[in-house]
């Protein structure tokens, strides 16, 4: 009997527990049901249980599909784009790219996200809802690196209006390719563009356009160290891919003009000074070999250092840049000044040798004794004999005085002056080597001035 009583009490206890669980479960399921209905009016991004859970999951998956978003005529979905450029962080000539930080805003309408509102106020969400609805898949063409800022949270905003209009904004930094032309560097103007396009949807599914035309592109006050931004422009076009078709593409084009003052201080002014410094040797005595040689070698090495420094900061292009023309022409002037002294020194040596052969220098003269420690001839060490007075010829008339002979006029047909040949001019320069320095003092500055006039008139 006692065992029977225990069994009866056990069954009664189990029945009581089951009744309490049924009452509690009914209340909680009722709460979940009401909660599901409320979330269903607000895009259903939280789920309940049972049949309501299946319905919410189906509707949520439909929100991720583009086909359910398009109307019955299968027209492409218009997506407006609005861009605000925050900054241009860097422009690299070596890598031929630029880095830009901007606010990218998308505008479209999805009636599935419409909700009733008495005061017609929008609702703002963060990045968690973005993963549960369909958003345009815009990407940057020719981008090397890009990322969405995530400090302190992901910089993503989703704003939904009662009629289903959506504003989707992200803050992104992108590094994109810019095909630069350095033929006029550093007096150049570069044209760069940032291109936006849908990755998966062609023009039959998605239509990208600037929301407010040219006013869709706004910029903050941007100041760059080496460039001046002349113009920002928004434009659009189509891009064709052989395997997938035509796509809408948006362009953000900006024109950059380089500041020349930095390169004037770092490149052009030092180059000009080196060229002018090489001309100092024309005023130094041609016998001062160490002074003129050291000055020429110093200017040549300095020009080589300037050319190497400029080339290291530039991409290895296969064409000639404007700065290369200036640097190598200046290097040629410096090099020619060294060659000029080599010619002067050689002509001076020939002149001394001819004097020794003609007897103007005594045969007992030892050239090594007349050389100073620095390897230069000195006039004090060389004793030149006086020219012997010429005896009067037999054909001259002794009765004719010098005054009478000077008053004689040449008869008609007599040549007053004979044109010297090229060889005679060369012999004249060899016999008078100091004339090379005299001509160089005038020829080098005039030639360099002419070159600068042509150069700056072409590239400025």
C-alpha positions as CSV (number, residue, x, y, z in Angstrom):
1,X,0.0,0.0,0.0
2,X,2.8,2.3,0.8
3,X,4.3,1.8,-2.6
4,X,1.0,2.6,-4.3
5,X,0.8,5.8,-2.3
6,X,4.3,6.9,-3.5
7,X,3.4,6.2,-7.1
8,X,0.3,8.3,-6.8
9,X,2.1,11.2,-5.3
10,X,4.8,11.0,-8.0
11,X,2.2,11.2,-10.7
12,X,0.5,14.2,-9.1
13,X,3.9,16.0,-8.8
14,X,4.7,15.5,-12.5
15,X,1.3,16.7,-13.5
16,X,1.7,19.9,-11.5
17,X,5.1,20.6,-13.0
18,X,3.7,20.0,-16.5
19,X,0.9,22.4,-15.9
20,X,3.2,25.2,-14.7
21,X,5.5,24.7,-17.7
22,X,2.6,25.0,-20.1
23,X,1.4,28.2,-18.5
24,X,4.8,29.7,-18.5
25,X,5.6,28.6,-22.1
26,X,2.4,30.0,-23.4
27,X,3.1,33.4,-22.0
28,X,6.7,33.5,-23.4
29,X,5.5,32.4,-26.8
30,X,2.9,35.1,-26.8
31,X,5.5,37.7,-26.0
32,X,7.8,36.3,-28.8
33,X,4.9,36.5,-31.2
34,X,4.1,40.1,-30.4
35,X,7.8,40.9,-30.6
36,X,8.1,39.3,-34.0
37,X,5.1,41.3,-35.3
38,X,6.7,44.5,-34.1
39,X,10.0,43.7,-35.7
40,X,8.3,42.7,-38.9
41,X,7.0,46.2,-39.2
42,X,10.6,47.4,-38.8
43,X,12.3,45.2,-41.4
44,X,12.3,42.0,-39.2
45,X,16.0,41.8,-38.3
46,X,15.3,39.7,-35.1
47,X,13.7,36.3,-35.2
48,X,11.2,34.4,-33.0
49,X,10.4,30.7,-33.0
50,X,8.2,28.3,-34.7
51,X,6.1,29.3,-37.8
52,X,6.7,33.0,-37.2
53,X,10.5,32.3,-37.3
54,X,10.2,30.7,-40.7
55,X,8.2,33.6,-42.1
56,X,10.7,36.1,-40.8
57,X,13.6,34.2,-42.2
58,X,12.0,34.1,-45.6
59,X,11.3,37.8,-45.6
60,X,14.8,38.6,-44.4
61,X,16.3,36.5,-47.2
62,X,14.2,38.3,-49.7
63,X,15.6,41.6,-48.4
64,X,19.0,40.4,-49.6
65,X,17.8,39.7,-53.1
66,X,17.8,42.2,-55.9
67,X,15.1,40.6,-58.0
68,X,12.4,41.1,-55.4
69,X,13.4,44.7,-55.2
70,X,12.8,45.5,-58.9
71,X,9.4,46.3,-60.3
72,X,7.3,44.3,-62.7
73,X,8.9,46.0,-65.8
74,X,12.4,44.8,-64.8
75,X,13.8,48.3,-65.0
76,X,17.2,48.8,-63.5
77,X,17.4,50.1,-59.9
78,X,18.5,53.8,-59.8
79,X,21.2,54.4,-57.2
80,X,22.3,58.0,-56.7
81,X,25.9,58.7,-55.6
82,X,27.1,61.6,-53.6
83,X,30.8,62.1,-52.7
84,X,32.5,64.5,-50.3
85,X,36.3,64.5,-50.5
86,X,37.8,64.9,-47.1
87,X,41.5,64.9,-48.0
88,X,44.1,63.9,-50.5
89,X,46.6,62.2,-48.2
90,X,49.5,61.6,-50.6
91,X,50.5,61.6,-54.3
92,X,53.4,59.3,-55.3
93,X,55.3,59.9,-58.5
94,X,57.4,56.8,-58.0
95,X,54.3,54.5,-57.6
96,X,52.1,56.6,-59.8
97,X,49.2,56.6,-57.4
98,X,47.3,58.8,-55.0
99,X,45.6,58.3,-51.7
100,X,42.2,59.9,-51.0
101,X,39.8,59.9,-48.0
102,X,36.2,60.5,-48.8
103,X,32.6,60.1,-47.7
104,X,30.7,57.8,-50.2
105,X,26.9,58.1,-50.0
106,X,24.4,55.9,-51.8
107,X,20.7,56.8,-52.3
108,X,18.1,54.4,-53.5
109,X,14.5,53.2,-52.6
110,X,13.5,49.9,-51.2
111,X,9.8,49.7,-50.5
112,X,10.2,46.5,-48.5
113,X,11.8,48.6,-45.8
114,X,8.9,51.1,-45.6
115,X,7.3,51.6,-42.3
116,X,4.4,53.6,-40.9
117,X,5.3,56.8,-39.1
118,X,3.1,59.5,-37.7
119,X,5.8,62.3,-37.6
120,X,7.5,61.1,-40.9
121,X,10.9,60.8,-39.2
122,X,13.7,58.6,-40.4
123,X,15.5,55.9,-38.5
124,X,19.2,55.5,-38.4
125,X,21.1,52.2,-38.0
126,X,24.7,51.1,-37.9
127,X,26.6,48.5,-39.8
128,X,24.8,45.5,-38.2
129,X,21.7,46.1,-40.3
130,X,23.7,46.6,-43.5
131,X,24.5,42.9,-43.5
132,X,20.8,41.9,-43.5
133,X,19.6,44.0,-46.4
134,X,20.5,44.5,-50.0
135,X,23.0,47.4,-50.6
136,X,24.8,48.4,-53.9
137,X,28.1,46.7,-54.5
138,X,30.1,49.8,-55.6
139,X,33.8,49.4,-55.9
140,X,36.8,51.6,-57.0
141,X,38.2,50.8,-60.4
142,X,42.0,50.7,-60.6
143,X,42.3,50.8,-56.8
144,X,45.4,49.3,-55.2
145,X,44.2,49.4,-51.5
146,X,41.1,50.6,-49.8
147,X,39.5,50.2,-46.4
148,X,36.6,51.5,-44.4
149,X,37.5,53.3,-41.2
150,X,36.7,51.4,-38.0
151,X,37.7,53.7,-35.2
152,X,36.0,53.6,-32.8
153,X,33.3,51.7,-34.6
154,X,32.9,51.0,-38.3
155,X,32.2,54.4,-40.1
156,X,29.0,53.1,-41.7
157,X,25.6,54.8,-41.5
158,X,22.2,53.5,-42.8
159,X,19.2,55.8,-42.6
160,X,15.8,54.5,-43.6
161,X,12.8,56.9,-44.3
162,X,9.1,55.9,-43.9
163,X,8.6,55.7,-47.7
164,X,11.4,53.2,-48.1
165,X,14.1,55.7,-49.3
166,X,17.6,54.7,-48.0
167,X,20.8,56.7,-47.4
168,X,23.9,54.5,-47.0
169,X,27.1,56.3,-46.2
170,X,30.6,55.0,-45.6
171,X,33.9,56.7,-44.8
172,X,36.6,55.1,-46.9
173,X,40.3,55.6,-47.8
174,X,41.4,54.4,-51.2
175,X,44.7,54.3,-53.0
176,X,44.2,54.3,-56.8
177,X,46.3,54.4,-59.9
178,X,47.0,57.7,-61.7
179,X,48.7,57.5,-65.0
180,X,51.1,60.4,-64.9
181,X,53.0,62.0,-67.8
182,X,56.4,63.3,-66.7
183,X,57.6,64.7,-70.0
184,X,57.2,68.2,-68.5
185,X,58.3,67.4,-65.0
186,X,58.5,69.5,-62.8
187,X,56.6,72.0,-64.8
188,X,53.8,69.5,-65.4
189,X,50.1,69.3,-64.8
190,X,48.6,65.9,-63.9
191,X,45.1,64.7,-64.6
192,X,44.0,62.0,-62.1
193,X,40.6,60.3,-61.7
194,X,38.8,58.0,-59.2
195,X,36.3,55.7,-60.9
196,X,33.3,54.1,-59.2
197,X,31.4,51.1,-60.7
198,X,29.1,48.2,-59.6
199,X,30.9,45.0,-59.5
200,X,28.1,42.4,-60.1
201,X,25.2,44.3,-61.6
202,X,25.4,45.7,-65.2
203,X,23.3,48.5,-66.6
204,X,20.3,46.2,-66.9
205,X,20.2,45.6,-63.2
206,X,21.7,48.8,-61.6
207,X,21.9,52.4,-62.8
208,X,24.5,54.5,-61.1
209,X,24.2,58.3,-61.5
210,X,25.3,61.4,-59.7
211,X,22.5,62.4,-57.5
212,X,22.8,66.2,-57.9
213,X,24.8,66.4,-61.1
214,X,28.0,68.4,-60.7
215,X,27.0,69.4,-57.2
216,X,27.2,65.8,-56.1
217,X,31.0,66.2,-55.7
218,X,32.0,68.4,-52.7
219,X,35.4,69.0,-51.3
220,X,36.8,70.4,-48.1
221,X,39.7,72.9,-48.2
222,X,42.5,70.7,-49.4
223,X,46.1,72.0,-49.2
224,X,48.9,69.9,-50.7
225,X,52.7,70.4,-50.3
226,X,53.7,70.0,-53.9
227,X,50.5,70.5,-55.9
228,X,47.8,73.0,-56.4
229,X,44.3,71.5,-57.1
230,X,43.0,73.5,-60.1
231,X,39.7,71.7,-60.8
232,X,37.4,69.0,-59.4
233,X,34.8,67.5,-61.8
234,X,32.2,64.8,-61.7
235,X,31.3,62.9,-64.9
236,X,29.8,59.6,-65.9
237,X,30.1,57.0,-68.7
238,X,29.9,53.3,-69.6
239,X,32.4,50.6,-69.3
240,X,32.2,47.4,-71.5
241,X,33.4,43.9,-70.5
242,X,33.3,41.2,-73.1
243,X,32.0,38.6,-70.8
244,X,29.4,40.5,-68.7
245,X,28.3,43.5,-70.8
246,X,28.0,47.3,-70.1
247,X,28.3,48.9,-66.7
248,X,27.6,52.4,-65.5
249,X,30.8,54.1,-64.3
250,X,31.2,57.4,-62.4
251,X,34.4,59.5,-62.6
252,X,35.9,61.9,-60.0
253,X,38.4,63.9,-62.0
254,X,40.8,66.4,-60.5
255,X,43.7,68.4,-62.1
256,X,46.9,68.9,-60.2
257,X,49.5,71.6,-61.0
258,X,52.9,71.2,-59.4
259,X,54.5,73.9,-57.4
260,X,57.8,74.8,-59.0
261,X,59.4,76.7,-56.1
262,X,60.5,73.6,-54.3
263,X,62.4,72.4,-57.4
264,X,63.8,75.8,-58.0
265,X,65.5,75.7,-54.6
266,X,66.5,72.1,-54.7
267,X,67.5,71.6,-58.3
268,X,67.5,74.6,-60.6
269,X,69.3,77.2,-58.5
270,X,72.1,74.8,-57.5
271,X,72.6,73.7,-61.1
272,X,72.8,77.3,-62.2
273,X,75.4,78.1,-59.6
274,X,77.5,75.1,-60.6
275,X,77.5,76.2,-64.2
276,X,78.5,79.8,-63.3
277,X,81.2,78.5,-60.9
278,X,82.7,76.5,-63.8
279,X,83.2,79.7,-65.7
280,X,85.5,81.1,-63.0
281,X,88.3,79.0,-64.4
282,X,88.3,81.2,-67.6
283,X,89.6,84.1,-65.4
284,X,92.3,82.0,-63.8
285,X,95.8,82.0,-65.3
286,X,96.1,79.1,-67.8
287,X,99.4,78.1,-66.1
288,X,97.7,77.4,-62.8
289,X,97.0,73.8,-63.6
290,X,95.9,72.5,-60.1
291,X,93.5,75.4,-59.5
292,X,91.7,75.0,-62.8
293,X,91.6,71.2,-62.8
294,X,90.3,71.0,-59.2
295,X,87.6,73.5,-59.9
296,X,86.5,71.7,-63.0
297,X,86.4,68.3,-61.3
298,X,84.5,69.7,-58.3
299,X,81.7,71.2,-60.5
300,X,81.4,67.9,-62.5
301,X,81.1,65.8,-59.4
302,X,78.5,68.2,-57.9
303,X,76.4,68.1,-61.1
304,X,76.6,64.3,-61.0
305,X,75.3,64.3,-57.4
306,X,72.3,66.6,-58.3
307,X,71.4,64.4,-61.3
308,X,71.5,61.2,-59.2
309,X,69.4,62.7,-56.5
310,X,66.7,63.8,-58.9
311,X,66.6,60.4,-60.7
312,X,66.3,58.5,-57.4
313,X,63.0,60.3,-56.6
314,X,61.5,59.7,-60.0
315,X,60.0,56.6,-61.7
316,X,62.2,54.8,-64.2
317,X,60.4,56.1,-67.4
318,X,61.6,55.5,-70.9
319,X,61.3,59.1,-72.1
320,X,63.1,62.3,-71.4
321,X,61.7,64.7,-68.8
322,X,62.1,68.4,-68.8
323,X,64.3,68.4,-65.7
324,X,66.6,65.9,-67.5
325,X,67.0,68.2,-70.4
326,X,68.0,71.1,-68.1
327,X,70.3,69.0,-65.9
328,X,72.1,67.3,-68.7
329,X,72.5,70.4,-70.7
330,X,74.0,72.2,-67.7
331,X,76.2,69.2,-67.1
332,X,77.4,69.6,-70.7
333,X,78.3,73.2,-70.1
334,X,80.3,72.2,-67.0
335,X,82.0,69.4,-68.9
336,X,82.9,71.7,-71.8
337,X,84.5,74.1,-69.4
338,X,86.9,71.3,-68.3
339,X,87.5,70.3,-71.9
340,X,88.2,74.0,-72.7
341,X,91.0,74.1,-70.2
342,X,92.4,70.8,-71.6
343,X,92.5,72.6,-75.0
344,X,94.1,75.7,-73.6
345,X,96.7,73.6,-71.7
346,X,97.5,71.7,-74.9
347,X,97.8,74.8,-77.0
348,X,100.1,76.4,-74.4
349,X,102.3,73.4,-74.5
350,X,102.6,73.5,-78.3
351,X,103.3,77.2,-78.2
352,X,106.2,76.7,-75.7
353,X,107.6,73.9,-77.8
354,X,107.5,76.0,-81.0
355,X,109.3,78.8,-79.2
356,X,112.0,76.4,-78.2
357,X,112.4,75.2,-81.8
358,X,112.6,78.7,-83.2
359,X,115.3,79.7,-80.8
360,X,113.4,82.1,-78.7
361,X,114.3,80.0,-75.8
362,X,118.0,79.2,-75.3
363,X,119.0,75.7,-76.2
364,X,120.6,75.3,-72.8
365,X,117.3,76.0,-71.2
366,X,116.1,73.1,-69.1
367,X,112.3,72.9,-69.0
368,X,112.3,70.8,-65.9
369,X,114.2,73.5,-64.0
370,X,111.7,76.1,-65.1
371,X,108.7,74.1,-63.7
372,X,107.6,75.1,-60.3
373,X,106.5,72.6,-57.7
374,X,102.9,72.9,-58.8
375,X,103.8,72.0,-62.4
376,X,103.4,75.4,-63.9
377,X,105.7,77.5,-66.2
378,X,106.8,80.8,-64.8
379,X,107.9,83.7,-67.0
380,X,110.7,84.7,-64.5
381,X,112.4,81.4,-65.2
382,X,112.4,81.8,-69.0
383,X,114.8,84.2,-70.6
384,X,113.7,85.0,-74.1
385,X,116.2,86.5,-76.5
386,X,115.5,89.7,-78.2
387,X,114.4,89.7,-81.9
388,X,117.4,90.7,-84.2
389,X,116.8,93.8,-86.2
390,X,116.2,93.1,-89.8
391,X,118.7,94.5,-92.3
392,X,117.4,96.7,-95.1
393,X,116.9,94.8,-98.4
394,X,118.8,95.7,-101.6
395,X,115.6,96.4,-103.4
396,X,114.6,99.2,-101.1
397,X,115.3,102.7,-102.3
398,X,117.7,104.4,-99.9
399,X,116.4,107.8,-100.9
400,X,112.9,107.0,-99.9
401,X,112.3,108.0,-96.4
402,X,110.0,106.1,-94.0
403,X,107.5,108.9,-94.2
404,X,107.4,108.8,-97.9
405,X,107.0,105.0,-98.0
406,X,104.1,105.2,-95.5
407,X,102.3,107.8,-97.7
408,X,102.3,105.5,-100.6
409,X,98.9,104.2,-101.6
410,X,98.2,100.9,-103.2
411,X,97.4,100.9,-106.8
412,X,94.0,99.9,-108.1
413,X,93.4,96.1,-108.0
414,X,95.8,95.5,-105.1
415,X,94.2,93.2,-102.4
416,X,94.3,95.0,-99.0
417,X,93.5,92.0,-96.8
418,X,93.5,88.3,-97.5
419,X,90.9,86.0,-95.9
420,X,92.4,83.5,-93.6
421,X,91.5,79.9,-93.9
422,X,90.3,77.6,-91.2
423,X,93.7,76.1,-90.7
424,X,95.2,79.5,-90.3
425,X,92.6,80.4,-87.7
426,X,93.4,77.2,-85.8
427,X,97.1,78.0,-86.0
428,X,96.4,81.4,-84.7
429,X,94.6,80.0,-81.7
430,X,97.3,77.5,-81.1
431,X,100.0,80.2,-81.2
432,X,97.9,82.5,-79.0
433,X,96.2,80.1,-76.5
434,X,95.1,82.9,-74.3
435,X,92.5,83.8,-76.9
436,X,90.6,80.6,-76.2
437,X,89.9,81.8,-72.6
438,X,89.0,85.3,-73.9
439,X,86.4,83.9,-76.3
440,X,85.1,81.4,-73.7
441,X,84.4,84.3,-71.2
442,X,81.8,85.6,-73.7
443,X,80.6,82.5,-75.6
444,X,79.7,80.3,-72.5
445,X,77.5,82.8,-70.7
446,X,75.7,83.9,-73.9
447,X,75.0,80.3,-74.9
448,X,73.7,79.4,-71.4
449,X,71.5,82.4,-71.4
450,X,70.1,81.5,-74.8
451,X,69.4,78.0,-73.6
452,X,67.6,79.2,-70.5
453,X,65.5,81.6,-72.5
454,X,64.3,78.8,-74.9
455,X,63.8,76.3,-72.0
456,X,61.6,78.4,-69.8
457,X,59.6,79.8,-72.7
458,X,58.8,76.2,-73.8
459,X,57.9,74.7,-70.4
460,X,56.5,77.6,-68.4
